C-alpha cells in the first residue's frame, strides 16, 4: 500500500503513556487545542489493514501499531 509520512513539529513533546491526535487538512474543523494537523494530507487512506509506525530522528522504529480486520 501507499506510505504516508507525517513529521512532528520541533516543539511537539509526546510524553510516555500519552497520545496525540493528528488530523488531515479536511478534518481541521474538528481540531482540539492539543491536536496536530497534517496539512499536506487529504486522507490517511485507512482500510481493513494498516500499520502505523513512530520513527525517531535517527530513523529508529520507536513504536508500531498493526491493525488487521478479519471477517469470520
C-alpha positions as CSV (number, residue, x, y, z in Angstrom):
1,X,0.0,0.0,0.0
2,X,0.8,3.7,-0.1
3,X,3.2,5.1,2.6
4,X,2.1,8.3,4.2
5,X,4.5,10.4,6.3
6,X,3.9,13.0,8.9
7,X,6.8,14.8,10.7
8,X,6.1,16.2,14.1
9,X,6.8,19.9,14.7
10,X,10.0,20.6,16.6
11,X,8.1,21.9,19.6
12,X,6.0,18.8,19.9
13,X,6.5,16.7,23.1
14,X,4.9,13.3,23.3
15,X,5.2,12.1,26.9
16,X,5.2,8.4,27.9
17,X,1.7,6.9,28.1
18,X,0.1,9.9,26.4
19,X,-1.4,10.2,23.0
20,X,-1.8,12.8,20.3
21,X,-4.3,13.1,17.5
22,X,-3.2,14.1,14.0
23,X,-5.9,15.2,11.7
24,X,-5.8,15.6,8.0
25,X,-6.5,19.0,6.4
26,X,-10.2,18.3,5.6
27,X,-10.8,17.5,9.2
28,X,-9.2,20.6,10.6
29,X,-12.6,21.9,11.8
30,X,-12.7,19.1,14.4
31,X,-9.4,20.2,15.9
32,X,-9.0,20.5,19.7
33,X,-6.2,22.6,21.2
34,X,-3.9,19.6,21.6
35,X,-4.4,18.1,18.1
36,X,-2.0,18.5,15.2
37,X,-2.8,19.0,11.5
38,X,-1.2,17.1,8.7
39,X,-1.8,19.9,6.2
40,X,-0.2,18.1,3.3
41,X,-2.5,15.1,3.6
42,X,-6.1,15.0,2.4
43,X,-6.7,11.5,3.9
44,X,-4.9,8.8,6.0
45,X,-6.2,6.2,3.5
46,X,-7.2,3.8,6.3
47,X,-8.7,0.5,5.4
48,X,-9.1,-3.0,6.6
49,X,-5.4,-3.5,7.4
50,X,-2.8,-0.8,8.2
51,X,0.4,-0.3,10.1
52,X,1.3,2.9,12.0
53,X,5.0,3.4,12.9
54,X,6.6,6.1,15.1
55,X,10.2,6.7,13.9
56,X,12.6,8.9,15.7
57,X,15.0,11.5,14.2
58,X,17.7,8.8,13.9
59,X,15.4,6.6,11.8
60,X,14.8,4.0,14.5
61,X,11.3,2.4,15.0
62,X,10.1,3.5,18.4
63,X,6.6,2.2,18.3
64,X,4.2,0.4,16.0
65,X,0.5,-0.4,15.7
66,X,-0.8,-3.0,13.3
67,X,-4.5,-3.2,12.7
68,X,-5.9,-6.1,10.8
69,X,-9.6,-6.8,10.2
70,X,-10.6,-10.4,10.0
71,X,-14.0,-11.5,8.8
72,X,-15.4,-14.7,10.1
